[in-house]
């Protein structure tokens, strides 16, 4: 597969990350249980609470304990999909500093999700195409040299997921649970452990695949070190910040994150809003694209990337079935729980989509009881899927979500690539987090 590239210092920054209405919120623990090193001493000390709210010991200020993103990922004290932590290393302020302090030494690149563009388009009353061109124009004028679409990562993920599904069916290790949603992964690792983790797809998410591809590709093209490429992603949920910060996605060869920073759609809108559109966006866009390919597209099969639908299309191709394959999803208990059944070369495949934790928990119970009939399940933490991610631009009314879905579908590609070039290892692993105990979280 050929990466779709748009060649592209920044102003109007906001200094802090604002966590808005997080639809993918699971629920906090009663206390933070991060272990703090205790230095034993025979000396006695008096700890006082000062008027300004600070603490002192023997008249000396006590050092404040900090909680980093890595601490949260390694801890089971909280179970929230976005960890409810102000992630300083993943904020707009961090991007501003990086561009001000290291712009001359780095090549800045961005990966954009089509769900984010759909949210932009609806907020600004634009078509998907005009919103896409406007955002690329803003990024290029801000100092980003290359802009990629996360759809390229999606195509690779779907292709590899289909191969994985066929392999697991042969060995009886189904259902395969899609692993593209970091909120769902966080929940599974911290609450379900080894009961559910073996069923998770080992294929990386589209964001993570782009992380593995982009820096080496840009470094080669620019004749620079991978460490001199600064890669951001614009994504529809805050949970993607957690995904990018996982130790699994630090380049072993180069010792740098594959993605340096993730901005939610709402944060990106604050930085690059479209209120002052150029008079002719087509001419303005053409002035910055310079010998690069366009457009950014979406994929048919639903606003979360079409995993279940497109994995089946690739399965059909692997089994030499004529495509496109007709797949009809039927609603079950609610609109966020649907299923489909197709026959491919005499083999029946049952798939489902489960969005939101109410539906996810029902699926998990079926797996635990050995009553899950599905071969593949597209699992997403947010009700409504990725177009309704907690990082999207806030909607005034839930009915507006349908309009965003329509914008996303307006440029959806129905084709499925016959060949996908995916040299490299695009798999990952998951880690059950041992549940810690705390006196404050005990039930008395």
C-alpha positions as CSV (number, residue, x, y, z in Angstrom):
1,X,0.0,0.0,0.0
2,X,1.2,3.5,-0.8
3,X,0.8,6.1,1.9
4,X,-1.4,9.0,1.0
5,X,0.8,12.1,1.7
6,X,-0.1,15.8,1.8
7,X,3.0,18.0,2.1
8,X,2.3,20.7,4.8
9,X,5.1,28.1,13.1
10,X,1.7,27.8,14.6
11,X,-0.3,30.5,16.5
12,X,-3.4,30.9,18.7
13,X,-2.4,28.2,21.2
14,X,-4.3,27.2,24.2
15,X,-2.1,26.3,27.1
16,X,-4.0,23.5,28.7
17,X,-5.9,20.4,27.8
18,X,-9.6,20.7,28.5
19,X,-11.3,17.3,29.2
20,X,-14.8,17.9,27.9
21,X,-17.8,15.7,28.1
22,X,-16.2,12.2,28.0
23,X,-18.8,9.8,26.7
24,X,-16.3,7.0,27.1
25,X,-15.9,7.5,30.8
26,X,-16.1,4.3,32.8
27,X,-15.8,5.3,36.4
28,X,-13.0,6.2,38.9
29,X,-11.8,4.3,41.8
30,X,-12.2,5.8,45.3
31,X,-8.5,6.7,45.6
32,X,-5.3,6.9,43.7
33,X,-3.1,4.1,44.8
34,X,0.2,5.0,43.1
35,X,3.0,3.5,45.2
36,X,5.2,6.2,46.7
37,X,8.7,5.4,47.9
38,X,9.1,5.8,51.6
39,X,12.5,6.8,53.0
40,X,12.8,5.4,56.5
41,X,14.5,7.6,59.1
42,X,15.1,7.5,62.8
43,X,14.5,11.3,63.0
44,X,11.2,12.6,64.1
45,X,9.4,15.2,62.1
46,X,6.4,17.4,62.3
47,X,4.3,17.9,59.2
48,X,2.3,21.1,59.1
49,X,-0.4,22.4,56.8
50,X,0.5,26.0,55.8
51,X,-2.0,28.8,55.1
52,X,-1.5,28.5,51.4
53,X,-2.4,24.8,51.4
54,X,1.1,23.4,51.1
55,X,2.7,21.0,53.6
56,X,6.0,21.4,55.4
57,X,8.1,19.0,57.5
58,X,10.4,20.6,60.1
59,X,9.8,23.9,58.3
60,X,10.9,22.5,55.0
61,X,8.5,22.2,52.1
62,X,7.5,18.6,51.2
63,X,8.0,17.6,47.6
64,X,4.8,17.2,45.6
65,X,4.1,13.7,44.3
66,X,3.4,13.6,40.5
67,X,1.4,11.1,38.6
68,X,2.6,10.5,35.1
69,X,0.8,8.8,32.2
70,X,3.0,5.8,32.6
71,X,2.0,5.5,36.2
72,X,-1.7,5.4,35.2
73,X,-1.1,2.8,32.5
74,X,0.7,0.5,35.0
75,X,-1.9,1.0,37.8
76,X,-5.2,-0.6,38.3
77,X,-6.5,1.9,40.9
78,X,-8.5,3.8,38.4
79,X,-10.6,2.4,35.6
80,X,-11.5,5.3,33.3
81,X,-10.9,5.1,29.6
82,X,-9.2,8.5,29.5
83,X,-7.7,7.9,33.0
84,X,-9.2,11.3,34.1
85,X,-5.7,12.7,34.3
86,X,-4.5,15.9,32.8
87,X,-2.0,14.5,30.3
88,X,0.6,17.3,30.1
89,X,2.8,15.4,27.6
90,X,-0.2,15.1,25.2
91,X,-1.5,18.7,25.3
92,X,-1.7,21.6,22.9
93,X,0.8,23.4,25.1
94,X,3.3,20.6,24.6
95,X,2.9,20.9,20.8
96,X,3.3,24.6,21.0
97,X,6.6,24.3,22.9
98,X,7.8,21.6,20.6
99,X,7.2,23.7,17.5
100,X,8.7,26.8,19.1
101,X,11.8,25.1,20.6
102,X,12.6,22.4,18.1
103,X,11.0,23.5,14.8
104,X,14.3,24.0,13.1
105,X,15.6,20.5,14.1
106,X,12.4,18.5,13.3
107,X,10.2,17.7,10.4
108,X,6.6,18.0,11.6
109,X,4.1,15.5,10.3
110,X,0.4,14.8,11.1
111,X,-2.0,11.8,10.8
112,X,-5.6,12.8,10.6
113,X,-8.6,10.5,11.2
114,X,-11.7,10.9,8.9
115,X,-13.9,10.9,11.9
116,X,-12.2,14.1,13.1
117,X,-12.7,15.7,9.7
118,X,-16.4,14.8,9.8
119,X,-16.7,16.6,13.2
120,X,-14.9,19.6,11.8
121,X,-17.2,19.7,8.7
122,X,-20.4,19.6,10.8
123,X,-19.2,22.3,13.3
124,X,-18.3,24.6,10.4
125,X,-21.2,23.7,8.1
126,X,-18.8,22.5,5.4
127,X,-18.7,19.5,3.1
128,X,-16.3,16.8,4.1
129,X,-14.1,17.7,1.1
130,X,-13.9,21.4,2.0
131,X,-13.3,20.7,5.7
132,X,-10.5,18.3,4.7
133,X,-8.8,20.8,2.4
134,X,-9.2,23.6,5.0
135,X,-7.6,21.5,7.8
136,X,-4.7,20.4,5.6
137,X,-4.2,24.1,4.5
138,X,-4.1,25.1,8.2
139,X,-1.6,22.4,9.1
140,X,0.7,23.2,6.2
141,X,0.6,26.9,7.0
142,X,1.4,26.1,10.6
143,X,4.6,24.3,9.7
144,X,3.6,20.7,9.1
145,X,5.3,19.3,6.0
146,X,3.4,16.1,5.6
147,X,-0.2,15.1,6.4
148,X,-1.3,11.5,6.3
149,X,-4.7,9.8,6.5
150,X,-5.3,7.2,9.2
151,X,-7.3,5.3,6.6
152,X,-4.1,3.9,5.2
153,X,-3.5,2.3,8.5
154,X,-7.1,1.1,8.6
155,X,-6.7,-0.8,5.3
156,X,-3.6,-2.6,6.6
157,X,-5.4,-3.4,9.9
158,X,-8.4,-4.8,8.1
159,X,-6.3,-6.9,5.7
160,X,-4.2,-8.4,8.5
161,X,-7.3,-8.9,10.8
162,X,-8.9,-11.0,8.1
163,X,-5.9,-13.3,7.9
164,X,-5.8,-13.5,11.7
165,X,-9.5,-14.4,11.8
166,X,-9.1,-17.3,9.3
167,X,-6.1,-18.6,11.3
168,X,-8.0,-18.5,14.6
169,X,-11.1,-20.1,13.2
170,X,-8.9,-23.1,12.2
171,X,-7.6,-23.4,15.7
172,X,-11.0,-22.7,17.4
173,X,-9.8,-19.5,19.1
174,X,-12.8,-17.3,18.4
175,X,-14.3,-14.8,18.7
176,X,-11.7,-12.4,17.6
177,X,-12.3,-9.1,19.4
178,X,-11.2,-5.9,17.5
179,X,-8.5,-4.1,19.4
180,X,-8.5,-0.7,17.7
181,X,-10.3,1.1,20.6
182,X,-7.9,2.0,23.4
183,X,-10.7,2.7,25.9
184,X,-11.9,-0.9,25.4
185,X,-8.3,-2.2,25.7
186,X,-7.8,-0.2,28.9
187,X,-11.0,-1.8,30.3
188,X,-10.1,-5.3,29.2
189,X,-6.5,-5.1,30.6
190,X,-7.6,-3.7,34.0
191,X,-10.8,-5.6,34.7
192,X,-11.0,-8.7,32.6
193,X,-7.4,-10.1,32.6
194,X,-6.6,-13.4,31.1
195,X,-10.3,-14.3,30.6
196,X,-10.7,-11.9,27.7
197,X,-7.2,-10.9,26.6
198,X,-6.6,-14.1,24.6
199,X,-9.5,-13.2,22.4
200,X,-8.2,-9.7,21.5
201,X,-6.9,-9.2,18.0
202,X,-3.1,-9.0,17.9
203,X,-3.3,-6.5,15.0
204,X,-2.4,-3.0,15.8
205,X,-4.9,-0.2,15.5
206,X,-4.8,2.1,12.5
207,X,-3.2,4.9,14.5
208,X,-0.5,2.5,15.8
209,X,0.1,1.2,12.3
210,X,0.6,4.7,11.0
211,X,2.9,5.3,14.0
212,X,5.1,2.4,12.8
213,X,5.1,3.6,9.2
214,X,5.3,7.3,9.1
215,X,8.5,8.3,10.9
216,X,10.7,5.8,9.0
217,X,9.1,6.8,5.7
218,X,9.5,10.6,6.3
219,X,13.0,10.2,7.7
220,X,14.0,8.3,4.5
221,X,12.4,10.9,2.3
222,X,14.0,13.8,4.1
223,X,17.3,12.1,4.7
224,X,17.1,12.8,8.4
225,X,17.2,10.6,11.6
226,X,13.9,9.1,12.8
227,X,14.4,11.0,16.0
228,X,14.2,14.3,14.0
229,X,10.7,13.6,12.8
230,X,7.9,14.8,15.1
231,X,4.6,13.0,14.5
232,X,1.2,14.1,15.8
233,X,-2.2,12.4,15.3
234,X,-5.6,14.1,15.3
235,X,-8.1,11.6,16.7
236,X,-11.7,11.5,17.8
237,X,-11.1,10.4,21.4
238,X,-8.8,11.2,24.3
239,X,-8.0,7.5,24.8
240,X,-5.8,7.6,21.8
241,X,-3.4,9.6,23.9
242,X,-3.1,6.6,26.2
243,X,-2.5,4.3,23.2
244,X,0.3,6.5,21.9
245,X,2.0,6.5,25.3
246,X,2.1,2.7,25.7
247,X,5.6,1.4,26.1
248,X,4.8,-1.1,23.4
249,X,4.8,1.7,20.9
250,X,8.2,3.1,21.6
251,X,10.6,2.4,18.7
252,X,13.0,-0.2,20.0
253,X,15.5,0.7,17.3
254,X,15.4,4.4,17.7
255,X,14.2,4.8,21.3
256,X,11.6,7.4,20.5
257,X,7.7,7.3,20.5
258,X,6.2,6.3,17.2
259,X,3.7,9.0,17.7
260,X,4.9,12.0,19.8
261,X,1.5,13.6,20.6
262,X,-2.2,13.0,20.0
263,X,-4.7,15.9,19.8
264,X,-8.4,15.3,20.1
265,X,-10.6,16.7,17.4
266,X,-11.8,19.4,19.8
267,X,-8.3,20.5,20.7
268,X,-7.3,20.6,17.0
269,X,-10.4,22.7,16.3
270,X,-9.3,25.2,19.0
271,X,-5.9,25.4,17.2
272,X,-6.9,25.4,13.6
273,X,-10.6,26.5,13.5
274,X,-12.1,27.5,10.2
275,X,-13.8,30.7,11.0
276,X,-11.6,32.8,8.7
277,X,-11.8,30.7,5.6
278,X,-9.8,31.8,2.5
279,X,-12.0,33.2,-0.2
280,X,-11.1,30.3,-2.5
281,X,-10.1,27.3,-0.5
282,X,-9.4,25.2,-3.6
283,X,-6.8,27.7,-4.8
284,X,-5.4,28.1,-1.2
285,X,-5.2,24.3,-0.9
286,X,-3.5,23.9,-4.2
287,X,-0.9,26.4,-3.2
288,X,0.3,24.2,-0.3
289,X,-0.2,20.6,-1.6
290,X,2.7,20.7,-4.0
291,X,3.0,17.4,-6.0
292,X,1.2,15.4,-3.4
293,X,-1.8,13.1,-3.5
294,X,-5.4,13.9,-2.5
295,X,-8.0,13.2,-1.1
296,X,-8.4,11.9,2.4
297,X,-11.3,9.4,2.2
298,X,-13.4,7.4,4.6
299,X,-14.3,3.7,4.5
300,X,-17.7,2.1,4.0
301,X,-19.0,-0.1,6.8
302,X,-19.7,2.4,9.5
303,X,-18.3,5.5,11.3
304,X,-15.8,3.5,13.4
305,X,-13.7,2.4,10.4
306,X,-15.9,-0.5,9.2
307,X,-13.9,-3.2,10.9
308,X,-16.5,-6.0,10.9
309,X,-17.7,-5.2,7.4
310,X,-14.3,-4.8,5.8
311,X,-12.7,-7.7,7.6
312,X,-15.4,-9.9,6.0
313,X,-14.6,-8.4,2.5
314,X,-10.9,-9.4,3.0
315,X,-11.9,-12.8,4.2
316,X,-14.0,-13.3,1.0
317,X,-11.0,-12.3,-1.1
318,X,-8.7,-14.7,0.8
319,X,-11.3,-17.5,0.1
320,X,-11.6,-16.4,-3.6
321,X,-15.2,-15.3,-3.2
322,X,-16.5,-12.6,-5.6
323,X,-16.6,-9.1,-4.0
324,X,-18.0,-6.8,-2.9
325,X,-19.7,-9.1,-0.5
326,X,-23.2,-8.1,0.6
327,X,-23.3,-7.8,4.4
328,X,-26.5,-6.7,6.2
329,X,-26.3,-5.8,9.9
330,X,-29.4,-6.4,12.0
331,X,-30.2,-4.5,15.2
332,X,-30.4,-6.5,18.4
333,X,-31.3,-5.0,21.8
334,X,-30.3,-1.5,20.7
335,X,-28.8,0.4,17.8
336,X,-25.3,-0.1,19.2
337,X,-25.5,-3.9,19.1
338,X,-25.9,-5.4,15.7
339,X,-25.0,-8.6,14.0
340,X,-24.6,-10.1,10.5
341,X,-24.2,-13.6,9.1
342,X,-22.7,-14.4,5.7
343,X,-21.7,-17.6,3.9
344,X,-18.4,-17.5,2.1
345,X,-17.4,-20.5,0.0
346,X,-19.7,-22.7,2.1
347,X,-18.3,-21.4,5.4
348,X,-20.7,-19.4,7.7
349,X,-19.2,-16.3,9.3
350,X,-21.0,-14.5,12.2
351,X,-19.9,-11.0,13.1
352,X,-21.2,-8.3,15.4
353,X,-20.7,-4.7,16.4
354,X,-20.8,-3.8,20.1
355,X,-20.5,-0.2,21.0
356,X,-20.6,1.2,24.6
357,X,-19.9,-0.6,27.8
358,X,-23.4,-1.9,28.4
359,X,-23.1,-4.0,25.2
360,X,-19.5,-4.8,25.8
361,X,-20.3,-6.3,29.2
362,X,-23.0,-8.5,27.6
363,X,-20.6,-9.8,25.1
364,X,-18.0,-10.6,27.8
365,X,-20.6,-12.5,29.8
366,X,-21.4,-14.6,26.7
367,X,-17.7,-15.3,26.2
368,X,-17.2,-16.4,29.8
369,X,-20.2,-18.7,29.6
370,X,-19.0,-20.2,26.3
371,X,-22.1,-19.0,24.5
372,X,-20.7,-16.5,22.1
373,X,-21.5,-17.5,18.6
374,X,-19.6,-14.8,16.8
375,X,-16.3,-15.2,14.9
376,X,-15.4,-11.5,14.9
377,X,-16.7,-8.6,17.0
378,X,-16.1,-4.9,16.3
379,X,-15.8,-3.5,19.9
380,X,-15.8,0.3,20.6
381,X,-16.1,1.9,24.0
382,X,-18.1,4.9,22.9
383,X,-21.9,4.6,22.3
384,X,-22.3,5.4,18.6
385,X,-18.7,4.5,17.8
386,X,-15.8,6.6,16.9
387,X,-17.8,9.4,15.2
388,X,-19.2,10.0,18.7
389,X,-15.8,9.8,20.5
390,X,-15.2,11.7,23.7
391,X,-12.7,13.9,21.9
392,X,-15.0,15.1,19.1
393,X,-16.3,18.7,19.0
394,X,-19.1,18.8,21.6
395,X,-22.6,18.4,20.2
396,X,-25.6,20.3,21.5
397,X,-28.0,17.5,20.9
398,X,-27.6,13.7,20.4
399,X,-29.6,13.9,17.1
400,X,-26.7,15.8,15.5
401,X,-24.7,12.6,15.5
402,X,-26.7,11.4,12.5
403,X,-25.6,14.4,10.5
404,X,-21.9,13.6,11.3
405,X,-22.4,10.0,10.3
406,X,-23.9,11.3,7.0
407,X,-20.9,13.5,6.4
408,X,-18.6,10.5,7.1
409,X,-20.5,8.3,4.7
410,X,-20.7,10.9,2.0
411,X,-17.1,10.1,0.8
412,X,-16.9,6.5,1.9
413,X,-15.0,4.2,-0.4
414,X,-16.9,1.0,-1.2
415,X,-14.0,-0.7,-2.8
416,X,-11.6,-3.0,-0.9
417,X,-8.1,-3.1,-2.1
418,X,-7.2,-6.3,-3.8
419,X,-3.6,-6.1,-2.6
420,X,-2.3,-4.5,0.6
421,X,1.4,-4.0,1.0
422,X,2.3,-4.3,4.6
423,X,5.9,-5.1,5.1
424,X,6.9,-5.2,8.8
425,X,5.4,-6.4,12.0
426,X,2.1,-4.8,12.8
427,X,1.1,-6.9,15.8
428,X,1.1,-6.0,19.5
429,X,0.4,-7.7,22.8
430,X,-1.8,-6.9,25.8
431,X,-1.0,-7.1,29.5
432,X,-3.3,-7.9,32.4
433,X,-2.9,-5.4,35.2
434,X,-2.9,-7.0,38.6
435,X,-5.6,-5.6,40.7
436,X,-4.1,-3.7,43.6
437,X,-6.0,-3.3,46.9
438,X,-6.2,-0.2,49.1
439,X,-7.7,0.3,52.5
440,X,-9.7,3.3,51.3
441,X,-11.3,1.3,48.5
442,X,-12.4,-1.5,50.9
443,X,-16.1,-2.1,51.5
444,X,-16.8,-1.8,55.2
